[in-house]
Amino acid sequence: MKKEFNKIAKLISQNSKVLDVGCGDGELMKYIYENITNDIRGLELSKHNVQKCIEKGLTVIEGDAEKDLKQFPESSFDYVILSQTLQAFLDPENVINELLRIGKKAIVTIPNFGYWKVRIHLLFQGTMPITENLPNEWYDTPNLHMCTIKDFVNYCKKKNIKINSSNLNFQNLFSDLGIFIIEK
């Protein structure tokens, strides 16, 4: 299990209603289902990953978050999770708005482009770094909108989105992944 999944799971209250957007192969969903709540479903673009989720006995629908989140009613989930997917959307602002519309709270994780190892690699190597959270070469990455923890926090402030986090300056430098709970 990815290290961030345990951190995400700790943010979710017992017996909550959860939607995992871009749920991948269902690894996080399965963990949450077995340990926190059985009221969880997923939305996934990849047919292959949808099949993997179904094989695990998970409830998932095939869909594109940028188009299909609008079909969910307002405040229909306690938590909506978006794990390391925001940077791959053409219109991340629309996706954030939809997360906050359908979920009472959203848990968003982003790879942090401000992480010190990324900065050092760029400084000394002069090339785009490859890390655990940024595993692709520049030419085959699904990432369209790279940002730092500080960028995301500034965005939330600008849009009057409540954000749960502290020590953000240190996190921006020392965390390879930003994990946030946001709400209207």
C-alpha positions as CSV (number, residue, x, y, z in Angstrom):
1,M,0.0,0.0,0.0
2,K,1.2,3.5,-0.8
3,K,2.4,5.4,2.2
4,E,0.0,8.3,1.6
5,F,-3.0,5.9,1.7
6,N,-2.6,5.4,5.4
7,K,-2.4,9.2,6.0
8,I,-5.5,9.7,3.8
9,A,-7.4,7.0,5.7
10,K,-6.7,8.6,9.0
11,L,-8.4,11.8,7.9
12,I,-11.8,10.0,7.3
13,S,-14.3,9.5,10.0
14,Q,-15.8,6.1,10.7
15,N,-18.9,5.2,8.8
16,S,-18.6,8.2,6.4
17,K,-19.9,8.2,2.9
18,V,-16.8,8.4,0.6
19,L,-16.1,8.9,-3.1
20,D,-12.6,8.1,-4.5
21,V,-12.2,10.1,-7.7
22,G,-9.5,8.5,-10.0
23,C,-9.5,5.5,-7.7
24,G,-7.0,3.6,-9.9
25,D,-7.0,-0.1,-9.1
26,G,-8.9,0.3,-5.9
27,E,-6.1,-0.2,-3.5
28,L,-7.0,2.8,-1.3
29,M,-10.8,2.1,-1.6
30,K,-10.2,-1.5,-0.4
31,Y,-8.2,-0.3,2.6
32,I,-10.9,2.3,3.5
33,Y,-13.7,-0.3,3.0
34,E,-12.0,-2.9,5.3
35,N,-10.9,-0.4,8.0
36,I,-13.1,2.7,8.1
37,T,-16.4,2.5,6.2
38,N,-18.1,0.2,3.7
39,D,-20.0,3.2,2.2
40,I,-17.3,3.9,-0.4
41,R,-17.4,4.0,-4.2
42,G,-15.0,5.0,-6.9
43,L,-14.9,6.9,-10.2
44,E,-12.2,5.8,-12.6
45,L,-11.4,6.6,-16.2
46,S,-9.4,3.4,-17.1
47,K,-11.5,0.4,-18.1
48,H,-8.6,-1.8,-17.0
49,N,-8.6,-0.3,-13.5
50,V,-12.4,-0.4,-13.2
51,Q,-12.1,-4.2,-13.9
52,K,-9.5,-4.5,-11.1
53,C,-11.8,-2.7,-8.7
54,I,-14.7,-4.9,-9.6
55,E,-12.5,-8.0,-9.1
56,K,-11.8,-6.8,-5.6
57,G,-15.6,-6.5,-4.9
58,L,-15.6,-2.7,-4.9
59,T,-18.3,-0.4,-6.2
60,V,-16.9,1.7,-9.1
61,I,-18.1,3.4,-12.2
62,E,-16.2,4.2,-15.3
63,G,-16.1,7.9,-15.9
64,D,-14.1,11.1,-16.5
65,A,-14.0,13.3,-13.5
66,E,-13.8,16.4,-15.6
67,K,-17.2,15.6,-17.2
68,D,-19.0,13.1,-14.9
69,L,-18.8,14.6,-11.4
70,K,-21.6,17.0,-12.3
71,Q,-24.0,14.0,-12.3
72,F,-23.6,13.6,-8.5
73,P,-26.0,15.6,-6.2
74,E,-24.7,18.4,-4.1
75,S,-23.3,17.3,-0.7
76,S,-23.9,13.6,-1.5
77,F,-20.6,12.5,0.2
78,D,-19.0,13.2,3.5
79,Y,-15.5,13.0,1.8
80,V,-14.4,13.1,-1.8
81,I,-10.8,11.9,-2.3
82,L,-8.6,13.0,-5.2
83,S,-5.2,11.4,-4.8
84,Q,-2.3,12.6,-7.0
85,T,-4.7,13.3,-9.9
86,L,-5.4,17.0,-9.8
87,Q,-2.3,17.9,-11.8
88,A,-3.4,15.6,-14.7
89,F,-6.7,17.5,-15.5
90,L,-7.1,20.0,-18.3
91,D,-9.3,22.1,-16.0
92,P,-8.2,21.5,-12.3
93,E,-10.2,24.4,-11.1
94,N,-13.5,22.9,-12.3
95,V,-12.6,19.6,-10.7
96,I,-11.9,21.3,-7.3
97,N,-15.3,23.1,-7.6
98,E,-17.1,19.8,-8.3
99,L,-15.3,18.1,-5.4
100,L,-16.4,20.8,-3.0
101,R,-20.0,20.8,-4.5
102,I,-20.5,17.0,-4.0
103,G,-18.5,16.5,-0.9
104,K,-18.8,18.1,2.5
105,K,-15.0,17.8,2.6
106,A,-12.4,16.9,0.0
107,I,-9.1,15.2,0.5
108,V,-6.7,16.3,-2.2
109,T,-3.1,15.1,-2.5
110,I,-0.6,16.6,-4.9
111,P,3.0,15.8,-5.8
112,N,5.0,18.7,-4.5
113,F,7.2,20.3,-7.1
114,G,8.7,22.5,-4.4
115,Y,10.2,19.5,-2.5
116,W,13.9,20.1,-1.8
117,K,15.1,17.0,-3.7
118,V,13.3,18.2,-6.8
119,R,14.8,21.7,-6.4
120,I,18.3,20.3,-6.0
121,H,17.9,18.0,-9.0
122,L,16.8,20.9,-11.1
123,L,19.6,23.1,-9.8
124,F,22.4,20.6,-10.4
125,Q,21.2,18.3,-13.1
126,G,19.2,20.9,-15.1
127,T,16.6,18.2,-16.0
128,M,13.1,17.3,-14.8
129,P,13.5,15.0,-11.9
130,I,12.1,11.5,-11.6
131,T,10.8,10.7,-8.1
132,E,8.4,8.3,-6.4
133,N,5.6,10.9,-6.9
134,L,6.8,12.2,-10.2
135,P,7.8,8.9,-11.9
136,N,7.6,9.8,-15.6
137,E,10.0,11.5,-18.0
138,W,8.9,15.1,-19.0
139,Y,7.7,13.8,-22.4
140,D,5.4,11.0,-21.2
141,T,4.1,12.5,-18.0
142,P,0.3,12.7,-17.5
143,N,0.9,15.8,-15.4
144,L,-0.2,19.0,-17.1
145,H,-0.3,21.4,-14.1
146,M,2.6,21.0,-11.8
147,C,2.4,23.0,-8.5
148,T,3.9,23.2,-5.1
149,I,2.2,23.0,-1.7
150,K,2.5,26.7,-1.4
151,D,0.9,27.2,-4.9
152,F,-2.1,25.1,-3.8
153,V,-2.4,26.9,-0.5
154,N,-2.3,30.3,-2.3
155,Y,-5.0,29.0,-4.7
156,C,-7.3,28.0,-1.8
157,K,-6.8,31.4,-0.1
158,K,-7.6,33.2,-3.4
159,K,-10.8,31.2,-3.9
160,N,-11.9,31.3,-0.2
161,I,-11.5,27.6,0.2
162,K,-10.9,26.5,3.8
163,I,-7.8,24.4,4.1
164,N,-6.6,22.2,7.0
165,S,-2.9,22.3,7.3
166,S,-0.1,23.9,9.2
167,N,3.7,24.6,8.9
168,L,3.1,25.0,5.2
169,N,6.5,26.7,4.5
170,F,8.3,23.7,6.0
171,Q,6.0,21.3,4.2
172,N,6.6,23.0,0.9
173,L,10.3,22.4,1.2
174,F,10.4,19.1,3.1
175,S,7.4,17.1,1.9
176,D,7.3,15.3,-1.4
177,L,3.5,15.1,-1.3
178,G,0.9,17.6,-0.1
179,I,-2.1,16.2,1.6
180,F,-5.0,18.6,2.3
181,I,-8.5,18.5,3.6
182,I,-10.5,21.3,1.9
183,E,-14.0,22.6,2.3
184,K,-16.2,25.5,1.3
